[in-house]
Amino acid sequence: MLIDTHAHLTDPVYHGAREIIDNMETDGIERIVCVGYNEFSSAYAVKIAEENAKVYAAVGVHPSDAPKVGQGYLGMLRELTQSDKCVALGEIGLDYHYDDTDKRAQHRVLTEQLELARQVKLPAMFHVRDAYGDFYEIVRRYRDCLPAGAIMHCFSGSRETALQYVDMGFYISFSGSITFKNSRAGEIIAALPMDRILIETDCPYLAPMPHRGETNYPRYVRYQAEKIAEVRGMGVEEVIEITRQNAYRALPKLDGVL
């Protein structure tokens, strides 16, 4: 069965995500990781996870929310990581896409959360956009803060960058954007070791073809498996099983007893 390693079930478009969760078995979904991006969504993600056996949570502050964090945000995140259903710290990272980016705040909040990852011994889920150079320098300096490893979420960098992070022991996760006609992800997928590839939706964003422009759902993660199978010349079910096993290695707490 499929594992969606990165979904935003807390988004208001899902109205609590009851329908998504109730249909997981029918949709062939074994696990969903509900990912936070600020204090509120992180707490909500843990709440959803604790109330639903097959849903797990990641908690963290997205780089775009870095300038808005409260003084006690780290303590709150640390408390949330103590939940048995919290599998990672994320999504965290750097995002320079917008002209008014507060890089200083992003760097501070990223390094603080890297230190938290070291303390709580959880994997990190990284969001990086238009900032791969600075991000690499920070992660290289703080590499000892990632004893539990890391995931490059919704990867959008180059083949060389992907291999650079694989060499650091990271996993590379692909969203629906790899199915877009203008995507160049094929050369990256072809170059990566299969045991380092994950699939995700990042829903409600980045719905894959043929649903591009629509609201995204965890069940659409199958399209990513189909694209990877096409690129690698493999069977879809084989890709689904490999990425499933990869998810349990990348996020060991996913294998909790239901």
Long-range contacts (C-beta under 8 A, 24 or more apart in sequence): 1-28, 1-29, 1-30, 1-240, 1-244, 2-27, 2-28, 2-29, 2-30, 2-199, 2-218, 2-221, 2-222, 2-225, 2-240, 2-243, 2-244, 3-29, 3-30, 3-31, 3-32, 3-33, 3-199, 3-221, 3-243, 3-244, 3-247, 3-248, 3-254, 4-29, 4-31, 4-32, 4-33, 4-199, 4-200, 4-201, 4-203, 4-218, 4-221, 5-33, 5-151, 5-153, 5-173, 5-198, 5-199, 5-200, 5-247, 5-250, 5-251, 6-33, 6-35, 6-58, 6-91, 6-125, 6-153, 6-154, 6-173, 6-175, 6-200, 6-201, 6-202, 7-32, 7-33, 7-34, 7-35, 7-200, 7-201, 7-202, 7-203, 7-218, 8-34, 8-35, 8-37, 8-41, 8-202, 8-203, 8-204, 8-205, 9-34, 9-45, 9-48, 9-55, 9-203, 10-34, 10-36, 10-41, 10-44, 10-45, 10-48, 11-203, 11-204, 13-204, 13-215, 14-204, 16-48, 17-48, 20-217, 20-218, 21-48, 21-52, 21-54, 21-55, 23-219, 24-54, 24-218, 27-218, 27-219, 28-219, 28-222, 29-54, 29-218, 29-219, 29-221, 30-54, 30-244, 31-55, 31-56, 31-247, 31-254, 32-56, 32-218, 33-57, 33-58, 33-87, 33-88, 33-200, 33-251, 33-254, 34-58, 35-60, 35-90, 35-91, 35-125, 35-153, 36-60, 36-90, 36-91, 37-61, 37-62, 37-64, 37-65, 37-91, 38-62, 38-65, 38-68, 38-69, 39-69, 39-70, 39-73, 39-76, 39-77, 42-76, 42-77, 42-80, 43-76, 43-80, 46-80, 46-83, 46-85, 46-86, 49-83, 49-85, 49-86, 50-83, 50-85, 53-258, 54-258, 55-85, 56-85, 56-86, 56-87, 56-251, 56-253, 56-254, 56-256, 57-83, 57-85, 57-86, 57-87, 58-86, 58-87, 58-88, 58-89, 58-90, 58-91, 58-125, 59-86, 59-88, 59-89, 59-90, 60-89, 60-90, 60-91, 60-92, 60-113, 60-124, 60-125, 61-92, 61-109, 61-113, 62-91, 62-92, 62-93, 62-95, 62-127, 63-92, 63-93, 63-94, 63-95, 63-106, 63-109, 63-110, 63-127, 63-131, 64-95, 64-98, 66-102, 66-105, 66-106, 66-108, 66-109, 66-110, 67-102, 67-105, 67-106, 69-109, 74-112, 74-113, 74-116, 77-113, 77-116, 78-116, 78-119, 78-120, 81-116, 81-120, 81-122, 82-120, 84-253, 84-256, 85-253, 85-256, 86-122, 86-253, 87-122, 87-123, 87-251, 87-252, 87-253, 87-254, 88-122, 88-123, 88-124, 88-125, 88-151, 88-251, 89-113, 89-116, 89-117, 89-120, 89-122, 89-123, 89-124, 89-125, 90-124, 90-125, 90-126, 90-127, 90-151, 90-153, 91-125, 91-126, 91-127, 91-153, 92-124, 92-125, 92-126, 92-127, 93-126, 93-127, 93-128, 93-131, 93-135, 94-127, 94-128, 94-129, 94-131, 94-134, 94-135, 94-138, 95-127, 95-128, 95-129, 95-130, 95-131, 96-129, 96-130, 96-131, 96-134, 97-129, 97-130, 103-134, 107-134, 107-138, 110-138, 111-138, 111-142, 114-138, 114-139, 114-142, 114-145, 114-146, 115-142, 115-145, 117-145, 117-146, 117-148, 118-144, 118-145, 118-146, 118-147, 121-147, 121-148, 122-148, 122-253, 123-148, 123-149, 123-150, 123-151, 123-250, 123-251, 124-148, 124-149, 124-150, 124-151, 125-150, 125-151, 125-153, 126-150, 126-151, 126-152, 126-153, 126-170, 127-153, 127-154, 128-152, 128-156, 128-157, 129-156, 132-157, 132-161, 136-161, 136-164, 139-168, 143-168, 148-252, 149-250, 151-198, 151-250, 151-251, 153-200, 153-202, 154-200, 154-202, 154-206, 155-185, 155-188, 158-188, 159-187, 159-188, 159-191, 162-188, 162-191, 162-192, 163-191, 163-192, 166-192, 166-193, 166-196, 170-196, 171-196, 171-197, 171-198, 171-246, 171-250, 172-196, 172-197, 172-198, 173-197, 173-198, 173-199, 173-200, 174-198, 174-199, 174-200, 174-224, 174-227, 174-228, 175-200, 175-201, 175-202, 175-205, 175-206, 175-208, 175-224, 176-201, 176-202, 176-206, 176-207, 176-208, 176-209, 176-211, 176-212, 176-216, 176-220, 176-223, 176-224, 177-206, 177-208, 178-208, 178-224, 178-227, 178-228, 179-208, 179-209, 179-212, 179-223, 179-224, 179-227, 180-208, 180-209, 180-212, 181-209, 185-227, 186-231, 189-227, 189-228, 189-231, 189-232, 190-231, 190-232, 194-232, 194-242, 195-242, 195-245, 195-246, 195-249, 196-246, 197-228, 197-242, 197-243, 197-246, 198-243, 198-246, 198-247, 198-250, 199-224, 199-225, 199-228, 199-243, 200-224
